[in-house]
Amino acid sequence: MAEQDVCPHLDSIGEVTKEDLLQKSKGTCQSCGAGGPNLWACLQNDCPYVGCGESYSDHSTLHAQAKKHNLTVNLTTFRIWCYVCEREVFLESRPALVPVPAAPHHSPQPVGHPLKAVPIAIFMGVVLLLFAGLTGMKNIGNSCYMNAALQALSNCPPLTQFFLDCSGLVRTDKKPALCKSYQKLISELWHKKRPSYVVPTSLSHGIKLVNPMFRGYAQQDTQEFLRCLMDQLHEELKEPLTECNMSGEGSDGEERRDGDRSPSEDEFLSCDSGSSSDRGEGGGVGDGELLIEARENEAALQREEMAQNTAFNQSFLGETFCCLPFCHPHTVLHLVQIKSLSSKVILAVMCLPAQLLLSARKKKQSHYRSVISDIFDGSILSLVQCLTCDRVSTTVETFQDLSLPIPGKEDLAKLHSSIHQNLPVKTGVCPDTYGSQGWISYIMDSIRRFVVSCIPSWFWGPMVTLEDCLAAFFAADELKGDNMYSCERCKKLRNGVKYCKVLKLPEILCIHLKRFRHEVMYSFKISSHVSFPLEGLDMRPFLAKESPSQVTTYDLLSVICHHGTAGSGHYIAYCQNVINGQWYEFDDQYVTEVHETVVQNAEAYVLFYRKSSEESVRERQKVVALANMKEPSLLQFYISREWLNKFNTFAEPGPISNHTFLCQHGGIPPNKYHYIDDLVVIVPQNVWEYLYNSFGGGPAVNHLYMCAICQVEIEALAKRRKMEIDTFIKLNKEFQAEEAPTVILCISMQWFREWESFVKGKDNEPPGPIDNSKIGVMKGGHIQLKQGADYGQISEETWQYLLGIYGGGPEIAVRQTVAPADPDSLHGERKIEAETRAL
């Protein structure tokens, strides 16, 4: 702001403390007794007046006019108005002020600190820094589930700092560009000239386009919204990991797949397959459970189809045939890998010759990372031991959050007993299979659990801690009876033990408490109080021996609470402000400071914990000191801006990863060269040497240049795409001109769409070998077209052209006859015609 625009009345501000302002915000208008919100406090020296605003009798303005007092502050938004200048005043505009540094995360400013110890300077720090990020969100129709989730994420420093400081990295060509909407929202929430509240219309519209579940104004579950939002942000911001990335980052380079979900205790304790939706705000029997049931039915049909396809393919491909396993390599045991709620179940059953299988799998198992996976992704090691032959099988599952059961009184007793005796335990947090017990046992057990849920927790059981929930989640489980383990070595069902440990801890640990239960006849909410630590959550007891994680303690950042029943309710969030260390309640557009005891007594539903490390704080202080030395150096180094954000906000930033802006040849990819300034930061030699010696990684970069090799490869790829698409269009036009083709060949539309995405430049990876296994069936020793298959028709010349490039098969022919045209054949021909017009 120009110097002539500075308000000349700032010197009239009297001595005031933050405690005074917060205390006054709880009062009423001294003239008419009206309550808040939006009371105004006079800032004139020695004036204690508090008055109402325009929504009542506007006594604050009448007081200012009568007393000639110039400045007043809104006690809800903490925005300042000058009556003489007739405009809002921003205290940072005073030219003589020195900015106050942000308070450390673990060193909250004392409540009674005088705001005018240095004239206005400290007050500026309090108003502009202390209250940064304390902006409410308007409820736009049962949207409290969204508002609470967004406020909780907004107060996660690694994520928010990325969207504020690395805005140039927020680039996507994918619709609906939700990352752009989220970036805009974060910028508004943390802007120094913040409004009292914002309206998240753009983000709400984007999330509804991604997932129809959130359309309309029905109440939804905040946890489902979080998963959908973070999955979409990852999808839009993800980048492929090169071999250099994966070798440099080790376990941090682990693939994050679409729809990575929390491995709920249902999965690990062998109860219900799939994960619980936990319909919260007004859900009844939520859509999540119905979707999971549909997925299970679809999975069963797909398994049956897979068995038929396996027999069919083996019969004509013989010993050269190899079928992908039904389960994804990272899926726990027999579980089906599920995408986000808006997507279909992925059942990757490939039927290809063995020599083509490696190429197909190589494409399907591309590794990606994003800021979302860097911050929130952890991994769990699951082990199953056969009690007959002692064989141990292991699987690794990536998780974005942990869905923890809330154990009851009986479960706690079993849990504590098993801990003391070091025995496996199966808690009753999820129902056993009732087939062998009958409906009477099922109904009696349901009534018992319903009655227990209605009784206050102080009456029927001890207080549950978050550590108890974690222990129940990671407790060993006996596999016996109807739940026996299929041992690969014994080749039969055996009794076994299943248990799991955390292999890699995420930077921010998201914990979801399963408070909502949906039975056949009713739904209810578990309202038991679960105590949780504000600081020092220790995850070491649940860590695998193979874990590379060094920092194992976490401090609470935010907690989302649900008030109400399983049928209806309201969400709010409690978040700790990263600048002043104080706790605040975010209730839609209202933001109120609360004491930490209020947070501790909250009925937590979703908790966000951040890794705590004093060593990382000391490392940052050393780097700042080195940078301030301004030591002259002959070399300047370029370092990844994204990694520098990790260094500033992560407890374990990992090795320096300059490959985020470099190609495999050491230059800058042509597509990133025009915005390279957004990707790098220049650091002096002494800072680089300290960071490199402390964290390793690299490589060192002193000169930025566009990679000529990549440019040649890009030009060659463009020529290949043009050649393939032009040749296909030419051959297909010739095919359409034939009046009576003797042979019509079929091609899988799934593969064709992948090829189309590649030649149009939407996908950088070729589609892999042609896979017609889904559209063919073996009948009478011959391969025939499957009824209702998703396929297209092409000429023999087109088939030979594509087969010569990609290989694959099998060849499925539809021969022309005098019989009436097959409706399926006409349908497939129309598909290819439509695709050709699109090309």
C-alpha positions in Angstrom: 0.0 0.0 0.0 1.3 3.5 -0.8 2.6 5.6 2.0 0.0 8.3 1.5 -2.7 5.6 2.0 -1.6 4.8 5.5 -4.3 5.5 8.1 -3.0 8.5 10.2 -5.2 7.5 13.2 -3.3 4.3 14.2 -1.5 6.1 17.1 -4.8 6.4 18.9 -4.9 2.7 19.6 -4.6 2.0 23.3 -3.0 -0.8 25.3 -4.9 -4.0 24.6 -4.2 -7.7 24.9 -5.4 -10.7 23.0 -7.1 -11.9 26.2 -9.0 -8.6 26.4 -10.4 -9.0 22.8 -11.4 -12.7 23.3 -13.1 -11.8 26.6 -15.0 -8.9 25.1 -16.2 -11.2 22.2 -18.1 -13.3 24.8 -19.9 -10.2 26.1 -22.8 -8.1 24.9 -23.5 -4.6 23.6 -23.1 -2.2 26.5 -26.0 -0.1 25.2 -28.7 -2.6 24.3 -27.5 -5.9 25.5 -27.3 -7.6 22.1 -25.0 -10.6 21.9 -22.6 -11.7 19.3 -21.4 -12.6 16.7 -20.1 -9.3 15.1 -19.8 -7.2 18.2 -17.4 -4.2 17.8 -14.8 -3.1 20.4 -13.5 0.5 20.5 -9.7 0.7 20.1 -9.4 4.2 21.5 -6.9 4.5 24.4 -8.5 3.6 27.7 -12.0 3.0 26.2 -13.6 -0.3 27.1 -16.7 0.1 25.1 -18.3 -2.8 23.2 -21.2 -2.2 20.9 -23.4 -3.9 18.4 -23.2 -3.6 14.6 -25.6 -2.9 11.8 -27.4 -6.2 12.3 -28.9 -4.6 15.5 -28.9 -0.9 16.4 -25.3 -0.1 15.3 -24.4 1.3 18.8 -20.7 0.9 17.9 -21.0 3.6 15.2 -23.1 5.9 17.5 -20.5 5.6 20.2 -17.7 6.5 17.8 -19.5 9.5 16.5 -20.4 10.8 19.9 -17.0 10.2 21.5 -14.9 11.1 18.4 -13.2 7.7 18.7 -11.7 6.7 15.3 -11.0 3.0 15.3 -13.0 -0.1 16.1 -12.4 -3.9 15.7 -14.9 -6.6 14.8 -14.7 -9.2 17.6 -15.6 -12.1 15.3 -13.4 -11.4 12.3 -10.8 -9.1 14.0 -11.0 -6.7 11.1 -10.5 -3.0 11.9 -12.5 0.0 10.6 -11.6 3.7 10.7 -14.6 6.0 10.9 -12.6 9.1 9.9 -11.0 7.5 6.8 -14.2 5.6 6.2 -12.4 2.4 5.1 -10.9 -0.8 6.5 -7.5 -0.5 8.0 -4.7 -3.0 7.5 -2.1 -2.6 10.1 0.7 -4.0 8.0 0.5 -0.8 6.0 2.4 1.2 8.6 5.9 1.7 7.0 7.9 1.8 10.2 6.7 -1.6 11.4 9.0 -4.6 11.6 7.1 -7.9 10.9 6.8 -10.2 13.9 8.1 -13.7 13.2 5.7 -16.5 13.5 5.6 -18.2 16.8 7.1 -21.8 16.8 4.6 -24.6 16.6 5.4 -25.8 20.1 5.7 -22.4 21.7 2.3 -20.7 21.8 2.4 -17.0 22.7 1.4 -16.2 26.3 -2.2 -15.3 26.6 -1.6 -12.0 28.5 1.2 -10.7 26.2 0.6 -6.9 25.7 -0.2 -6.1 22.1 1.4 -2.7 22.2 4.8 -3.5 23.8 6.3 -2.0 20.7 3.8 0.5 19.2 1.5 -1.4 16.9 4.2 -3.8 15.8 3.2 -6.6 18.2 -0.4 -5.9 17.5 0.2 -6.2 13.8 1.7 -9.6 14.4 -1.3 -10.7 16.5 -3.9 -9.6 14.0 -2.2 -10.6 10.8 -0.2 -13.7 12.0 -2.0 -14.9 15.1 -5.3 -14.9 13.3 -4.1 -16.1 9.9 -6.1 -19.1 8.7 -9.0 -18.4 11.1 -11.5 -17.9 8.4 -14.9 -19.6 8.5 -16.8 -21.3 5.6 -20.4 -20.6 4.8 -22.8 -23.6 4.9 -24.2 -23.9 1.4 -26.8 -26.5 2.3 -26.0 -29.3 4.6 -22.3 -28.8 3.8 -20.9 -28.9 7.3 -19.3 -32.3 6.5 -17.3 -30.5 3.8 -16.5 -27.4 5.8 -15.2 -29.4 8.7 -13.0 -31.6 6.5 -11.6 -28.6 4.6 -10.7 -26.7 7.8 -9.0 -29.8 9.2 -6.9 -30.1 6.0 -6.2 -26.4 5.9 -4.5 -26.7 9.3 -2.1 -29.4 8.1 1.0 -27.3 7.5 2.8 -29.5 4.9 -0.2 -29.5 2.6 -1.2 -25.9 3.1 2.3 -24.6 2.7 2.6 -26.5 -0.6 -0.4 -24.8 -2.0 0.7 -21.4 -0.8 4.5 -21.5 -1.5 4.5 -24.0 -4.5 1.6 -22.6 -6.4 3.4 -23.0 -9.6 3.4 -26.7 -9.2 -0.4 -26.9 -9.1 -0.9 -27.7 -12.8 -3.2 -30.1 -14.3 -5.1 -30.7 -17.6 -7.5 -33.1 -15.9 -11.1 -32.1 -15.3 -12.6 -30.7 -13.1 -9.2 -29.2 -12.0 -10.1 -29.6 -8.3 -6.5 -28.8 -7.3 -7.0 -25.3 -8.7 -10.2 -24.8 -6.7 -8.5 -26.1 -3.5 -5.5 -23.8 -4.1 -7.8 -20.8 -4.5 -9.7 -21.7 -1.3 -6.5 -22.1 0.7 -5.2 -18.8 -0.6 -8.4 -17.1 0.6 -8.4 -18.8 4.0 -4.8 -17.8 4.7 -4.7 -14.4 3.1 -3.6 -11.5 5.3 -6.7 -9.5 4.3 -8.9 -12.5 5.0 -12.7 -12.1 4.9 -14.8 -13.2 7.9 -15.8 -16.3 5.9 -15.5 -17.7 2.4 -18.0 -19.6 0.3 -16.4 -22.9 -1.1 -18.7 -23.0 -4.2 -16.1 -23.9 -6.8 -14.7 -26.8 -4.8 -18.1 -28.1 -3.9 -19.1 -28.0 -7.6 -15.9 -29.8 -8.5 -16.3 -32.6 -6.0 -19.9 -33.2 -7.2 -18.6 -33.6 -10.7 -16.1 -36.2 -9.5 -18.5 -38.1 -7.3 -22.3 -38.1 -7.8 -22.8 -39.1 -4.1 -22.2 -35.5 -3.1 -24.7 -33.9 -5.5 -27.8 -32.3 -4.1 -28.1 -31.1 -0.6 -28.3 -34.4 1.3 -26.1 -34.8 4.4 -23.0 -36.8 3.8 -20.1 -38.4 5.7 -17.0 -36.3 6.2 -14.6 -39.2 6.0 -15.9 -40.3 2.6 -15.6 -36.7 1.4 -11.9 -36.6 2.6 -11.1 -39.8 0.8 -12.7 -38.6 -2.4 -11.1 -35.2 -2.3 -7.6 -36.5 -1.6 -7.9 -39.2 -4.2 -8.9 -36.6 -6.8 -6.1 -34.2 -5.8 -3.6 -37.1 -6.1 -5.0 -38.0 -9.5 -4.6 -34.4 -10.8 -1.2 -33.7 -9.3 0.5 -37.1 -9.7 3.7 -37.5 -11.6 5.4 -40.7 -12.7 8.4 -41.8 -10.7 11.5 -42.4 -12.7 14.0 -45.1 -11.8 16.2 -42.4 -10.3 13.3 -41.2 -8.1 12.5 -44.7 -6.8 16.1 -45.7 -6.1 16.7 -42.4 -4.4 13.6 -42.3 -2.3 13.5 -46.0 -1.2 10.2 -46.8 0.4 9.0 -43.2 -0.2 8.8 -44.1 -3.8 6.1 -46.6 -3.3 3.3 -46.5 -5.8 0.1 -44.9 -4.8 -2.8 -46.3 -6.8 -6.2 -44.9 -7.6 -8.5 -45.4 -4.7 -5.9 -46.4 -2.1 -8.1 -46.8 0.9 -7.6 -47.4 4.6 -7.1 -51.0 5.4 -10.0 -51.2 7.9 -10.1 -53.6 10.8 -12.7 -55.5 8.8 -10.0 -56.4 6.3 -7.3 -57.3 8.8 -9.5 -59.0 11.3 -11.3 -61.2 8.6 -14.7 -60.0 9.3 -16.6 -58.0 6.7 -14.8 -57.7 3.4 -14.4 -54.2 2.2 -14.4 -51.1 4.3 -17.2 -49.5 6.3 -18.8 -46.3 5.0 -19.6 -45.1 8.5 -22.5 -42.9 7.3 -22.4 -40.0 9.7 -24.4 -36.9 9.1 -27.9 -38.1 8.5 -27.0 -41.2 6.7 -29.3 -44.0 7.9 -28.1 -47.1 6.1 -25.5 -45.2 4.0 -24.8 -45.5 0.4 -21.3 -46.7 1.2 -22.5 -50.0 2.6 -24.8 -50.6 -0.4 -21.9 -49.8 -2.7 -19.7 -52.3 -0.9 -22.4 -55.0 -1.1 -22.7 -54.3 -4.9 -19.0 -54.5 -5.2 -18.9 -57.8 -3.5 -21.6 -59.2 -5.8 -19.8 -57.9 -8.8 -16.5 -59.3 -7.5 -18.2 -62.8 -7.2 -19.4 -62.6 -10.8 -16.0 -61.5 -12.0 -14.4 -64.4 -10.1 -16.7 -66.8 -11.8 -16.0 -65.2 -15.2 -12.3 -65.3 -14.5 -12.5 -69.0 -13.9 -14.3 -69.5 -17.2 -11.8 -67.3 -19.0 -8.9 -69.1 -17.5 -10.2 -72.5 -18.7 -11.0 -71.1 -22.1 -7.6 -69.4 -22.6 -5.6 -72.3 -21.3 -7.4 -74.6 -23.8 -6.2 -72.7 -26.8 -3.0 -71.0 -25.6 -1.7 -74.1 -23.9 1.4 -73.9 -21.6 2.4 -70.5 -23.0 -0.6 -68.9 -21.3 -0.1 -67.0 -18.1 -2.9 -65.3 -16.1 -2.5 -62.4 -13.8 -3.4 -63.2 -10.2 -6.9 -62.1 -9.2 -5.5 -60.0 -6.3 -3.4 -57.0 -6.9 0.2 -57.5 -5.5 -0.5 -54.9 -2.8 -3.9 -56.2 -1.9 -4.2 -58.0 1.5 -5.0 -61.7 1.0 -8.2 -62.2 -0.9 -9.4 -58.6 -0.9 -10.4 -56.9 -4.1 -8.7 -53.6 -4.8 -11.4 -50.9 -4.8 -11.3 -47.5 -6.5 -12.9 -44.4 -5.1 -16.6 -44.5 -4.6 -17.4 -43.0 -7.9 -15.4 -45.6 -9.8 -15.9 -49.3 -10.7 -14.2 -52.2 -9.1 -10.9 -52.9 -10.7 -10.4 -56.6 -11.4 -7.3 -56.8 -13.5 -7.6 -60.2 -15.1 -5.4 -60.3 -18.1 -5.4 -63.2 -20.5 -2.3 -62.9 -22.6 0.5 -65.1 -23.9 3.4 -65.3 -21.4 5.8 -63.4 -23.7 3.3 -60.5 -23.8 2.3 -60.5 -20.2 5.5 -58.7 -18.9 4.9 -55.8 -21.2 1.3 -55.4 -20.1 2.1 -55.6 -16.5 4.9 -53.1 -16.9 2.4 -50.5 -18.1 -0.2 -51.3 -15.5 2.2 -51.1 -12.6 3.5 -47.5 -13.3 4.6 -45.8 -10.2 3.3 -42.3 -9.3 3.7 -39.8 -6.5 2.1 -36.5 -5.6 2.1 -34.1 -2.7 -0.9 -36.1 -1.3 0.9 -39.4 -1.3 4.1 -37.8 0.1 2.1 -36.4 3.1 -0.6 -38.9 3.9 0.5 -42.3 2.5 1.9 -45.0 4.8 2.1 -48.7 4.4 1.2 -51.7 6.5 2.9 -55.1 6.5 0.4 -57.9 6.9 1.6 -61.4 7.8 -0.3 -64.7 7.9 1.3 -67.8 9.5 0.1 -71.3 8.9 -0.1 -73.2 12.3 0.6 -76.5 10.6 3.7 -75.9 8.5 4.7 -72.5 10.0 4.8 -70.9 6.5 4.5 -67.1 6.7 3.1 -65.1 3.8 3.4 -61.3 3.7 1.7 -58.5 1.8 2.1 -54.8 1.8 -0.9 -52.4 1.7 -0.7 -48.7 1.2 -3.1 -46.7 3.5 -4.2 -43.1 3.4 -6.0 -43.3 6.8 -6.5 -45.9 9.5 -10.1 -46.9 10.3 -10.0 -48.0 13.9 -12.7 -49.9 15.8 -13.9 -48.6 19.1 -13.7 -51.7 21.5 -16.4 -52.3 24.1 -16.0 -53.5 27.6 -15.7 -57.2 26.7 -13.3 -56.3 23.8 -11.1 -54.3 26.1 -10.9 -57.2 28.6 -9.8 -59.6 25.8 -7.4 -57.1 24.4 -5.7 -56.3 27.7 -5.6 -60.0 28.6 -4.0 -60.9 25.2 -1.4 -58.1 25.6 -0.3 -59.4 29.0 -0.2 -63.0 27.8 1.1 -62.2 24.3 -1.7 -64.3 22.7 -3.7 -63.6 19.6 -7.1 -62.1 20.1 -10.2 -61.5 18.0 -12.2 -58.6 19.4 -15.9 -58.3 18.8 -15.8 -55.0 17.1 -17.1 -56.5 13.9 -19.6 -59.3 13.6 -18.6 -62.9 12.9 -20.2 -64.9 10.1 -23.7 -65.8 11.4 -24.4 -68.6 8.9 -23.4 -71.3 11.4 -25.1 -69.6 14.4 -28.5 -69.0 12.8 -30.8 -66.0 12.8 -31.7 -66.3 16.5 -28.1 -65.8 17.6 -27.8 -63.0 15.1 -30.9 -61.2 16.4 -30.0 -61.7 20.1 -26.5 -60.4 19.5 -27.8 -57.4 17.5 -30.2 -56.5 20.3 -27.5 -56.8 22.9 -25.2 -54.5 21.0 -28.0 -52.0 20.3 -28.9 -51.9 24.0 -25.2 -51.5 25.0 -24.8 -48.6 22.5 -27.8 -46.8 24.1 -26.3 -46.9 27.6 -23.8 -44.2 28.6 -20.2 -45.4 28.5 -19.6 -44.4 32.1 -22.3 -47.0 33.1 -21.2 -50.1 31.3 -17.4 -49.8 30.8 -14.1 -48.1 31.3 -12.9 -45.1 29.2 -11.5 -46.1 25.9 -8.2 -44.6 24.7 -6.9 -44.1 21.2 -4.2 -46.5 22.1 -6.8 -49.1 22.8 -8.3 -48.6 19.4 -4.9 -48.9 17.8 -4.2 -52.1 19.7 -7.6 -53.5 18.6 -6.8 -52.7 15.0 -3.3 -54.3 15.1 -4.3 -57.3 17.3 -3.5 -60.7 16.1 -6.4 -62.7 14.7 -6.9 -66.5 14.8 -8.0 -67.9 11.5 -10.1 -71.0 12.2 -13.5 -72.5 11.7 -15.3 -70.8 8.8 -12.4 -68.4 8.5 -9.6 -70.9 8.0 -6.5 -70.0 6.0 -5.8 -71.5 2.6 -2.1 -72.4 2.9 -0.2 -72.5 -0.4 2.4 -75.0 1.0 -0.1 -77.4 2.5 -2.5 -77.0 -0.4 -5.5 -77.0 1.9 -7.4 -75.0 4.5 -5.5 -74.7 7.8 -5.7 -72.9 11.1 -3.6 -69.8 11.0 -2.8 -66.5 12.7 -2.9 -63.1 11.0 -1.4 -59.9 12.3 -0.1 -56.7 10.9 2.3 -53.8 11.7 3.0 -50.4 10.2 5.9 -50.6 7.7 6.1 -46.9 6.9 4.6 -44.1 8.9 3.1 -41.1 7.0 4.1 -37.5 7.7 0.5 -36.8 8.7 -1.4 -39.7 10.2 -5.2 -39.6 9.6 -7.2 -41.7 12.0 -10.8 -42.5 11.5 -12.8 -43.8 14.5 -15.6 -46.1 13.3 -18.5 -44.6 15.3 -21.3 -45.6 12.9 -22.7 -49.2 12.6 -25.2 -50.3 10.1 -27.0 -53.6 10.7 -29.7 -55.2 8.7 -32.5 -53.8 10.8 -31.1 -50.6 12.2 -28.2 -48.2 12.3 -26.7 -46.6 15.4 -23.8 -44.4 16.5 -21.2 -45.4 19.1 -21.0 -42.4 21.3 -18.4 -43.7 23.7 -15.8 -41.1 24.6 -12.3 -42.0 23.2 -9.5 -40.1 24.9 -6.7 -39.0 22.7 -3.4 -37.2 23.4 -2.8 -33.7 22.1 0.9 -34.4 22.1 3.2 -37.5 22.1 1.1 -40.2 20.4 3.6 -43.0 20.2 3.3 -45.4 17.2 6.4 -47.4 18.0 4.5 -50.3 19.6 2.8 -50.8 16.3 5.8 -50.5 14.1 7.3 -53.4 12.1 11.0 -54.2 12.7 11.7 -53.6 9.0 10.3 -50.0 9.2 12.7 -47.2 8.0 10.7 -44.6 10.0 12.9 -42.9 12.6 10.3 -40.4 14.0 7.4 -42.3 15.7 5.7 -39.7 17.8 2.9 -37.5 16.7 1.2 -34.3 17.8 -2.5 -33.5 17.2 -3.2 -30.9 14.5 -7.0 -31.1 14.1 -10.0 -33.3 15.0 -13.4 -33.5 13.3 -16.4 -34.2 15.6 -19.9 -35.3 14.8 -22.8 -34.1 17.0 -26.0 -36.1 16.7 -27.2 -39.6 15.8 -26.7 -42.0 12.9 -29.8 -40.4 11.3 -28.8 -36.8 11.5 -26.3 -34.4 13.0 -23.7 -31.7 12.5 -19.9 -31.6 11.9 -17.4 -29.2 13.5 -13.6 -29.2 13.6 -11.2 -28.2 16.3 -7.8 -27.1 14.9 -4.6 -25.9 16.4 -3.4 -22.7 14.7 0.2 -23.4 13.5 1.3 -19.8 14.1 0.1 -19.1 17.7 -0.4 -22.6 19.0 -4.0 -21.9 20.2 -7.0 -24.2 19.6 -10.0 -23.0 17.7 -13.5 -24.3 16.9 -14.5 -24.1 13.3 -18.3 -24.3 13.1 -19.1 -23.4 9.5 -18.7 -19.6 9.2 -18.0 -19.1 13.0 -14.4 -19.4 14.4 -14.0 -19.3 18.1 -10.9 -19.8 20.3 -11.3 -22.7 22.8 -9.2 -24.1 25.6 -7.4 -27.4 25.0 -9.6 -29.2 27.6 -12.6 -28.6 25.3 -10.7 -30.4 22.5 -9.7 -33.3 24.8 -13.4 -33.8 25.8 -14.6 -33.8 22.2 -16.3 -36.8 20.6 -13.6 -37.3 18.0 -14.5 -38.9 14.6 -11.5 -38.1 12.4 -8.1 -37.0 13.8 -5.0 -35.6 12.0 -1.7 -36.1 13.7 1.6 -34.7 12.6 5.1 -36.2 13.1 6.9 -34.4 16.0 10.7 -33.9 15.8 12.8 -31.3 17.6 15.7 -32.4 15.4 14.0 -31.1 12.3 13.4 -27.8 14.0 17.1 -27.5 14.8 18.0 -28.5 11.2 15.9 -25.6 9.9 17.5 -23.2 12.3 20.9 -24.2 11.1 20.0 -23.7 7.5 18.5 -20.2 8.2 21.7 -19.3 10.0 23.9 -20.4 7.1 21.7 -18.5 4.6 22.0 -15.4 6.7 25.7 -15.5 6.8 25.7 -14.3 3.1 29.0 -16.0 2.6 30.3 -15.3 -0.9 30.5 -18.5 -3.1 31.6 -19.2 -6.6 28.8 -21.7 -7.2 25.1 -21.4 -6.8 23.0 -24.5 -6.6 19.4 -25.1 -7.8 17.2 -27.2 -5.5 13.7 -28.5 -5.9 11.1 -26.1 -4.5 8.9 -29.0 -3.6 11.6 -30.7 -1.6 12.5 -27.4 0.1 8.8 -27.3 1.2 9.2 -30.8 2.6 12.3 -29.6 4.5 10.4 -26.7 6.0 7.3 -28.7 7.0 8.2 -32.4 7.3 9.8 -34.2 10.2 11.5 -36.6 7.8 11.8 -34.9 4.4 13.9 -37.7 3.0 16.8 -37.3 0.5 17.0 -34.3 -1.8 14.9 -35.1 -4.8 15.9 -32.8 -7.7 14.5 -35.4 -10.1 11.1 -33.6 -9.7 12.4 -31.0 -12.2 15.0 -33.1 -14.1 14.6 -35.8 -16.7 16.5 -39.1 -16.6 19.2 -37.5 -18.7 19.9 -34.7 -16.2 18.3 -31.8 -18.1 15.0 -30.1 -17.9 12.1 -31.8 -19.7 10.9 -29.6 -22.5 7.3 -29.5 -21.1 8.7 -28.0 -17.8 11.3 -25.6 -19.2 8.9 -22.7 -19.6 7.9 -22.7 -15.9 11.2 -23.8 -14.4 11.3 -20.8 -12.1 8.3 -22.3 -10.3 10.1 -25.6 -9.7 13.5 -24.5 -8.3 15.1 -22.3 -5.7 18.6 -21.0 -5.8 20.7 -21.7 -2.6 24.3 -20.7 -1.8 27.0 -23.2 -1.8 27.3 -23.5 2.0 23.6 -24.2 2.3 23.7 -26.8 -0.4 26.7 -28.6 1.1 25.0 -28.7 4.5 21.7 -30.1 3.1 23.5 -32.6 0.9 25.7 -33.9 3.7 22.6 -34.1 6.0 20.1 -35.7 3.7 21.9 -37.0 0.6 20.0 -37.4 -2.6 20.5 -34.9 -5.4 21.8 -34.6 -8.0 23.7 -31.3 -7.7 22.5 -28.8 -10.3 24.4 -25.6 -11.1 23.1 -25.1 -14.7 19.6 -25.3 -16.1 19.2 -26.4 -19.7 16.5 -28.0 -21.8 17.2 -31.7 -22.5 17.9 -32.2 -26.2 17.5 -35.9 -26.0 14.0 -35.6 -24.5 13.2 -33.1 -27.3 14.2 -35.6 -29.9 12.1 -38.3 -28.2 9.1 -36.0 -28.0 9.3 -35.2 -31.7 9.7 -38.9 -32.5 6.7 -39.8 -30.3 4.6 -37.1 -32.0 5.5 -38.5 -35.5 4.6 -42.1 -34.3 1.3 -40.9 -33.0 0.5 -39.1 -36.2 1.6 -42.0 -38.3 -0.6 -44.5 -36.4 -3.7 -42.3 -36.3 -3.4 -41.4 -40.0 -2.9 -45.0 -41.0 -5.8 -46.2 -38.9 -8.2 -43.6 -40.4 -7.1 -44.5 -44.0 -7.5 -48.2 -43.4 -10.9 -47.8 -41.7 -12.2 -45.6 -44.5 -11.3 -48.3 -47.0 -13.0 -50.8 -44.7 -16.2 -48.7 -44.6 -16.2 -48.4 -48.4 -16.3 -52.2 -48.8 -19.8 -53.4 -49.6 -19.4 -57.0 -48.6 -16.1 -57.7 -46.7 -15.3 -61.4 -46.5 -13.8 -61.1 -43.0 -14.5 -58.8 -40.2 -12.2 -58.9 -37.1 -13.1 -57.9 -33.6 -11.1 -55.7 -31.2 -11.6 -55.0 -27.6 -13.0 -51.5 -27.1 -11.2 -51.3 -23.7 -7.9 -51.7 -25.5 -9.0 -49.5 -28.4 -9.8 -46.7 -25.9 -6.3 -47.0 -24.3 -4.7 -46.9 -27.8 -6.9 -43.9 -28.7 -5.8 -42.0 -25.6 -2.2 -42.7 -26.5 -2.3 -41.5 -30.1 -4.3 -38.4 -29.1 -1.7 -37.5 -26.5 -3.9 -37.9 -23.5 -1.7 -40.8 -22.2 2.1 -40.8 -22.5 2.3 -44.6 -22.3 1.5 -47.0 -25.2 -1.4 -49.3 -24.4 0.5 -52.6 -24.3 -0.4 -55.7 -26.3 -3.9 -56.1 -27.8 -6.1 -58.0 -25.2 -9.1 -59.6 -26.7 -9.5 -62.1 -23.9 -12.5 -60.3 -22.5 -14.5 -60.4 -25.6 -14.0 -64.1 -26.7 -15.2 -67.4 -25.4 -14.2 -71.0 -26.4 -17.0 -73.0 -28.0 -16.5 -76.2 -29.9 -12.7 -75.8 -30.0 -13.0 -72.4 -31.7 -12.8 -68.9 -30.3 -16.1 -67.1 -30.7 -17.4 -63.6 -29.9 -18.9 -63.5 -26.4 -22.5 -62.4 -26.2 -22.8 -58.7 -25.2 -19.1 -58.1 -25.3 -17.7 -54.6 -25.6 -15.9 -54.7 -28.9 -15.5 -53.0 -32.3 -15.1 -54.2 -35.8 -12.1 -53.6 -38.0 -10.7 -54.9 -41.3 -8.1 -57.6 -41.6 -5.6 -55.0 -42.8 -6.2 -52.8 -39.8 -5.8 -55.8 -37.5 -2.5 -56.8 -39.1 -1.3 -53.2 -38.8 -2.0 -52.9 -35.1 -0.9 -56.4 -34.4 2.4 -55.7 -36.1 3.0 -52.8 -33.7 1.6 -54.1 -30.4 1.2 -57.8 -30.7 -1.3 -59.6 -28.6 -4.5 -61.4 -29.4 -6.4 -63.6 -29.8 -7.8 -63.1 -33.3 -11.6 -63.2 -33.3 -13.3 -63.1 -36.7 -16.9 -62.5 -37.6 -17.4 -63.9 -41.2 -19.9 -62.4 -43.5 -22.9 -64.6 -44.3 -26.3 -64.2 -46.0 -28.0 -64.6 -42.7 -29.5 -61.5 -41.1 -26.9 -59.2 -39.6 -25.9 -59.9 -36.0 -27.1 -57.1 -33.8 -23.9 -57.3 -31.8 -21.9 -57.0 -35.0 -23.8 -53.9 -36.1 -23.3 -52.5 -32.6 -19.6 -53.0 -32.7 -19.3 -51.5 -36.2 -21.2 -48.3 -35.0 -18.7 -48.0 -32.1 -15.7 -48.0 -34.4 -17.4 -45.5 -36.8 -18.1 -43.2 -33.9 -14.5 -43.5 -32.7 -13.2 -42.8 -36.2 -15.2 -39.7 -36.5 -13.8 -38.6 -33.1 -10.2 -39.2 -34.4 
